[in-house]
């Protein structure tokens, strides 16, 4: 009598424990991805040796698809990162706002360009990117020399005119004290080195200052004062200007925790302290923007800042700008959170393809209306094209306009990777009678136009030869990549020649 052949089980440890069927996918089965645990398979017959699954990555249904149709979101090891990697590009789905893993903005944005070349079946005209370094973090050493007081005062004026026009967390008197080297405790010493960095992109100039501030970090934390929070916040901004996103995010999280520990997030019962309230709302806005740029989940929350005040309560220009920035931060956060929620439901819930497409189209239309609503409701003095823009408004108006167009690009750039006929069919099916139908139908042209406006803003600030926030702490790289993809898609059009010159 023939013995029944025994099937070897290659189920992972998690599925064995839960007594569920394991799909044996690599590098992780679906059950482990949903549970957020590491997928490990051990063979008890060989002494609990970790073994490979029988089904290789080449045998999975996803890898057998030869036509590059879209990018699929796969849960990251860190759920809160809300990022996607290349392992799901063949699954036939495209996230509404794909977020990519990377240690710097250049790497994050180039990941989208690689995805665009993959979907358009174009060979990337550049080599693979090297792994991003963690940044130079040398050990304790001698303090680098600071510039003379006269040069420091010039650098302090530049900081006051640019960064402090956008984020007014340092007073003019405090900057003057720092540049005159008075009251040099650890926090003020770090602020002096950060001001001396001048937000330059030259790594040889800025690295010694950054490394020295890193050695002072323990002393700054031990102070637990308003000045120490200001130093940590400025440290994060300088790291962002040098495109060290991961390091900047970690330092900013430390500053937020310290600000909460000393009560900067609490509304004072007596006469309000402008300096303390300014540092808190500036950190709130910067954290939301940095989370939106890098694809990380925002962790800061404030009941008062998450509400929209009535126009009657706003009188001064400073208050109008403050709430314009706060409403921008809340809008970007809602866009990121709802887009990530749509992806999680598509990936983890038993949705059909039509249900997932309908939700993405509906969510995209609602987010487009949300963003346009914010832009239409900001005060007229911050709108571009205002004839009387001068002083701080010359920095604040381009800042708000830049991130409006940046959000437009991230919301609509996936449309450039889909056939126009498919977009038209989906909109007719799910957008009929919706107020956002026309807005979604013109998503590709809106994205391209936003890219052009972003480049015009940056070039205009650079050509003015005046110090500006946009020319030192932002980059038009997302706009450049969008125009590059647009040129490849519409290469026969005469209009793309202008974009090629840009």
N, C-alpha and C positions, 0 to 999 in steps of 0.2 A: 504494500500500500504506500503510495507516494505521500511523503510528508508535505504539509502545507508550507509554502515558502514564507518565511518570516520577513516582514518588511522592517527595514531599519528606520528608526525614528530619529529625525534630525530637528525636532522641535526645539525651540530655545527654552532656556530655563524659566523665563517668565510665563510662557504659554503652558509649560508643564505644570507650574505651580497653580495657575488659574484653571487648568484643565480645559483650555480652549484650543481650537485648531490654529496651528501656526502656518502662515503662508510661505515661510522659509525664504523670504526676500532678503536681499543684501543691499546695503550694509545693515539694515534693520528691518524687522518685520513690522507689519502695520500695527499690531497690538502693542508692541514696545514703543513705537512712535507716539501712539495715542496716550500711553501711560507715562511717557517721558522718562523711560528708564533705558539703561544700556542693554542692547540685545546681545546676549552671550549664550552660546551653545556648548555644553560640556558632555563628554562621552564617559559615563560612569563605568562602562566596561573596560575602559583604558585608564582607570585611576583618576577620574574627574579631569581628564585632559581637555582643554579647550580645543574644539575641532571646528572645521568649516562646514557650512550647510551643503547639502547635496545639490541644491539648485544654485547655479552660479549666476552672476549678474548678467551674463550674456544670454541666459535662458529665460529671463523674465519677460513678460509681455511688453513692458514699457520699452525695453531695449531692442525689441524686434521691429519697432516702428521706424521706417527708413525716412519718412518725410518729416522734416522739421516743421512742426506746426505751431508750437507754443512752448512756453516755459511753465512748468508745474511747480507750485509751492510745496515744499516738503518741510515738515516741522524741524526747526533747528534744535540743536542740543539744548540751547537756552531758549525756553519758550518766549521769554520777554523780549528777545532780540527782534522777533517778527521779521526775520530775514529769510531769504531763499538762496539756495545754491544751485549749481549746474546739474545736480543729479536728477532733476525732474524736467529737463528741457524737452524730453521726448514724449511726455505723457498726453499731449493733445490739449492742454489747458494753459491759459495765460492769465496771471493775476491782474487785477485792475490797476494796482499800483505796486509793481514788484519792487521789493527792497532787497538789497544785496549785501553780503558779508564783506567787510573790508576794514582795514585799519586806517585808511585815509580817504579823502573825498575823491582823489584821482582814481584810486582802485575801485571804489564803489560805483562811480559813474562809468568807468571803462567796462565794468561787468555788464551794464545795460547795452553798451555799444557792441560787445561781443555777442550778446543775445540777439541784437538786431541783425548783425552779420549772419548769425546762424539761421535765423528765420528767413532772411532774404537770400540765403544760399550764396553768400559772397565771402570769399576768403579774406580774412582780416589782414590788412596791409601792414601789420606790425607784429613783432614777436610776442610771445606770451609774457605777461608781467611777472617780474620776480616777486618773491614773497615779501610782503611789507615788513620792515623792521619795526621793532618796538620803540625805536627812538633811543637816542644816546642818553643814558642815565648813569653817569660816572659817579664814583664814590666821593667822599669828602676830600676837598683839596683847598688850595689857597683861593681866596676870593678874587675874582677878576677885577681890574681897576674900572671905576666908573668914569664917565666923561667929566670934564670940568663943569663947574656950576653954571657958566654961561651957556654951554651946549645943553646942559640938563634943562635949563629954563626954556630953551627953544623946543626941546622934545616934550616938555610938560605942556607948552602951549598947543603943540600939535595934538596931544592926547585930549586936551580940553576941547579943541575945536572939532575933533572927529569922533572919537569913541564916546566921550562924555556928552556929546550932543545926541547920540543914539541911546546910550545907557548912562544916565546921570547919577552914577553911584559914587563919584569922587567930587568933592567940592573944589573950587578954584583955590581956596585958602589951603586946603590939605595938600594939593599938588605943589603949591609954592613951598610949603614946609619941607616936603620930600625932596624937591629939587635943590633946596638950600642945605640939605643934609642935616637938618635939625631934628632932634628927638628920634634918633635912629635905633629903635628897637627892632626885633626880628621882623615884624610885619612891615614897618616902614622901610626897612632895609630891602626886603623883598620887593616892595612896591617901587623903590628906586631902581632896582635892576630891571624890573619889568618895563618901567617907563623908558629906561635907557635902551631897551631892545628895539624900540621904535617900530615894532611890528614889521620888521624887515623879513624878507623871504630868504635872505642869505644865511644859510645854516652855520657857516663859520663865525658869523657875527653874533647870532642869537644863541647858539648852543652853550657857550660858557655861562651866559646869564641864566638860561633855563636850568642848567645843571646845578648852579649855585643856589637858585631858589628851591630846587628839589632837596638840597641838603638842609635848607632852613625850614622845611615843611613841618618837621616835628616840633620845633620851637614855636612856629606860628600856631599850630593846633593847641599847644599848651597855653597860649595867651587867652584864647576864647573871648576876644573882644570884637568890636565892630571893625577895627582896622584889620584884624586877622581875617575876617570874612571877606573884606574888600581885597586883601592880598590874594587869597585863594581864588576869588572870582576873576580877578585880573590875570592870574596865572592860567586859569582855564581858557580865557580869551586869547592869550598869547599862544598857547598850545594849539588852539583852533586856527590861528593865523598862520602857523607853521605846518598846518595840515596833519597834525598828530591827533586824530579824532578820538581814538580809544583812550589815550592818556588824558586828553581834555575832558572826556566824559567822566572818568574816574575822579579827577580833581574836582570837577563841578559837583559831583555827588557828595564828596567830602565837605565842600563849602555849604551846600544846602543843609546837610545834617548839622553842621555847626551853627548855621543861622537859626535853625529851629531850636537848637539847644539853648541859645541865649535869648530866644523870644522875639526874633525879628519878624516872624510871621504872625504875631499877635497884635491886634489893633489896640493901641493905647487908649485908656479910659480918659486920661487928662488931655492936655494940648498935644496934638500929634507931632512927632519928630520926623521932619522931612527926610533927614539923612538916613534914618533907620528904615523908613518905608520905601525910599527910593532903591536901596540896595536889594530889598526883598522882591519888589516887582520886577526889577531888572534881571535878577536871577531867575525868576519865574518865566519871563519871556525868553531869555537866552536858552534855558533848558528845553523849552518846548520847541524852539527853532532847531537846536542841535539834535534833538530826538527825531524831528522830521527829516533833517538832512541825512542822518546816519542810519535811520531805520530802527532805532532803539525805542523801547517803550518808555514813555515819560513816567516819572515817579513822583513828581512834585504836584501838590494839590493845595488849593487855598479856596475856602468857601467864598470869601469876598471877591477875590480876583476872578473866579469862575463865573461871576454874574455880570451882566451888561448893565451899567448904570443908565439912568434916564438923562436925556440931554439937558434937562433943567438943572441937574446937579453939577454939570460941567460948565465952568465959566472961563477959567484962564486957558491960555494956549498950552501951558505945560500939562494941565490936566487932560486937555483934549488929546495931546500926543500920547500921554501915558495910556489912556484907555483905548486909543487906536492900536497901540502895540499889544496891549493885553488881549483885545479882541482878535488881533491877528494870531497870537499864540494859541488862543482857545480854538480858533477856526482850524489852524494847522493840526492841532491835536485831535479834533473831531474827525478830520479827513483821514488821518493816519489810523485812528482807532476803528472807524467804521470800515475802512478798506481792509484792514487786517481781520476784522470780524467776519466779513464776507468770505475771505479766503479760508478761515478756520471752519466755517460751516460747510464750505465746498469740499474741504479735504477730510474732515472728521465725521460729518453727518452723511447719511445715505441719501444724498441729493442726486437727482438725475442731471444729465447734461443740460437739458432745457431749463430746469429750475435754477441751476448755477448761473447760466447765462442771463436769465431774467433778473436774478438778484444783483448781478454785477452791473447790468445796464441801468437798473433802477437806482442802485446806490450811487453809481457814477453821475447820473443826472441830478440827483438830490445834492450831492457834494458840489457839483458845478454851480447849482443855484445858491448854495450856502456861501461859496467863495465869492461869487458875483455880488451877493447881498452885502457881504462885508465891505467889498470895494466901493460899492455905491453909497454906503453909510458913513464912510470916514469923512472927517471935516474937509471942506473945500480947500482950505489953505494947504493941505497935504496932498492934494491932487496934482499930478504932473501937468505942466503947462501953465501953472499959476504965474502971473506976471510979477508978483511981488515976492517971489521966493528969494530969501537972502538970510544970512546968519545961520542959525541953527536949522531953519527950514530947508536950507540948501543941502543939509545932510539927512534930515529926517524924511523929507518927501521922496528922494531916490531910494532910501532904505525900505520904506513901505511898498513902493512900486516894484522894487527888485524882488521881494519875497512874494508879492502877488503873482508876478509873472513866473517865478520859480515854481509856485504851487500849481499854476496852470500847466506848466510843462510836465511835472510829475503826474498830474491827474490824467493828461491826455496823450502822453507819448506812446503808450501801448497801442493806440489806434493806428500809429504809423506802421505797426508790424502785422496788420490784418488787412486782407483784401477789401477794397472799398465796396465790392458787391456784397460781401458777407456782412459788413457793417450796415449797409442799407437794408438788407433783408431782416437783420435782427431788430433794427430800430422800427421798421414797419410792423414787426410782429409784437413787440413789447412796448413801444413808445407812442402808439397812436392815442391821441387825446391827452397826453401828458404835457405839462408846461415846459419840460426840459427836452422835448423831442428835437427841436431845431438846434438846441445847444449841443446835444450829443452828436447829431448828424454832421455838424461842422467842427468836430473835435480835432481833426487833423490840421485844418487851417488855423484854428485857434492856437494849437500848440506851436506851429511854425511861426505865427505872428508874435506869440509871446517870446519865443527865442530871439527873434529880431529885436524886440523892444529891450530885452535884457542886455543884449550886446550893445545897443545904442546907449543905454544907461551907463554901462561900464566904460565904454569908449569916451563918452562925454565927460565923465569924471576924471579920466586919465588925461584927456586933452586939455582940461582946465589947469593942469599942473598945480592944483591945490590939494593938500592932504584930505583924504576922504575915507570914510568907512568902507565903501564898496571896493576901492582900489587896494585896500590893505587886508581886509578880512573876508572877502568873498571872491568867487571865481565864476566866470561865465561858461565854464566847461560844459554844464548840462545843455546850455543853449547851442554851443558849438557842435556837440554830438547830435542834437536833434536836427540841425541844419544839414549836417553831413548825411544823415539817413534820408532826409527829405530830398537832397540832391541825387542820391542814388536811386530813389524811387521815381523821381520825376526828371530823369536825366535828359529826356527829349524836349522838355519844356524850355522855352526861351527865358522864362522868368527866373529860373534857378541860377542863371548866370550872375545875377545880383547877389544871391546868397553865397555863391562860390567866392565872389570877391570879398564878402564879409568874413 
